[in-house]
Amino acid sequence: MTRTGSRGETATEIPAGEAPAVILVEPQLAENIGMTARAMANFGLSELRLVNPKNGWPKKGVREAASGATHVLDCATVYTSLPEALGDLTYVLATTARERGQMKRVFDPEAGMAEMLSRAGQRTGVMFGRERVGLENDEVSLADAIVTFPVSPDFPSLNLAQAVLLVGYEWRRASGRARLPFSGEMLSPPATRAALLTLFGNLETALDAAGFYPPEKRAVIARNMRDMLHRMAMTEQDVRTFQGALRALNRSRKADGAP
Amino acid sequence: MTRTGSRGETATEIPAGEAPAVILVEPQLAENIGMTARAMANFGLSELRLVNPKNGWPKKGVREAASGATHVLDCATVYTSLPEALGDLTYVLATTARERGQMKRVFDPEAGMAEMLSRAGQRTGVMFGRERVGLENDEVSLADAIVTFPVSPDFPSLNLAQAVLLVGYEWRRASGRARLPFSGEMLSPPATRAALLTLFGNLETALDAAGFYPPEKRAVIARNMRDMLHRMAMTEQDVRTFQGALRALNRSRKADGAP
């Protein structure tokens, strides 16, 4: 589905309601909300719910920070209470950085998103807390389980948009939609053994003629070079290129009067 | 290893040289470099190499954007050429968003970091390009392989620090260091079957006395409620809490003259 340009329409390649909603509780900075929208768009999430944004909504600077993901901002919904923002959802995860003394299941982002995907067809959501203090315990208590991030203990503080990014990334991977934009397919098929052995033979003949090998080490050096060449995983084109280079060097050598 | 406070010392819990170096080619904005440092610190990377930072180094505003990850900035090294910046490394990945027509292997971040970890003990690095135009083909050509990101085709553009974050996240996971800061261990052990059956019995007795069940549906409703209670995965404490709530309701009911 491509963007039609109408304000208010979601414009993602993922059908509405399939990806989790992202719920921000009392977000404060325009920059964080804008970058959250961008992070969501990067991984195909589009449903943003804001609970009591601090200092009002919309915010000056949020569209710039969204860097093109303005469709997410345009479709964002604003709530005055968290229960209301979660009302239609049937599975909710809360992101926290710190232990909360609650007996809730704790997932890393990969496991949390797998759990979410196991509820395919349900309306799901992930809650993110205030920039400074995160979610309150009563807010975490509204969720089914917790997601936390495997960060370094020396520097555990992720910013809001980065937490959203990691959740979006893992959701997209869990959903099976994480295809790379391109792959490294060889433009030429792998070389056959016959082609390689011909190349090896030509190379060794040229090196013999150039007096490269110390006689007592010839066998070992030749085998080591074959090993190197095997590691190149040459394609048919690679072999032709290498053969061409060898021939050019040989012609040049012979032109200089070599045997 | 905790930070000693000396400028120039790395201060991470990961030994120097174990994590890949992060090489930024001609980075422009202080904010991006600072947020890159923060993203690195979040996942335990600490070696930042800058190649020809645009408009000089250090940059105004970079320390604020690093939000405390200033140890990464303090230890950053600056190079005037990319070959020089890569010189001591033995395995290098280049991040690109677009197909380059090169016959290089392309990894997603998870596979790329697994490949990197398979070279444990080697000095490795990941290259990131300019904010607007990324890496040039000749620069990509200095790497062993490519890493690209499984983003939405509708919105494929990740910002620099977010690309670094995803690579750092996947590296930490591949390295086996991705432990969560806390887990959801039950403070009380799971309830035994005997404790559950006692609870079921008490609940059903109370509901019988309260005239809850329509007689013809009693068996089905009772089984469905047992099913719900099984899904709670109750701990011993949960059972005690539930029993206490039932007793309180019963006392209150009887006090009102119920049977």
Interface residues (C-beta under 8 A of the other chain):
Chain A: T2 R3 A11 T12 E13 I14 R38 A39 A41 N42 F43 G44 S67 G68 A69 A97 R98 E99 M103 K104 R105 V106 D108 E110 A145 I146 T148 F149 P150 V151 S152 P153 D154 F155 P156 S157 L158 N159 A161 Q162 L165 L166 Y169 R172 R173 R177 A178 R179 L180 P181 F182 S183 G184 M186 L187 S188 T235
Chain B: T2 R3 A11 T12 E13 I14 R38 A39 A41 N42 F43 G44 S67 G68 A69 A97 R98 E99 M103 K104 R105 V106 D108 E110 A145 I146 T148 F149 P150 V151 S152 P153 D154 F155 P156 S157 L158 N159 A161 Q162 L165 L166 Y169 R172 R173 R177 A178 R179 L180 P181 F182 S183 G184 M186 L187 S188 T235
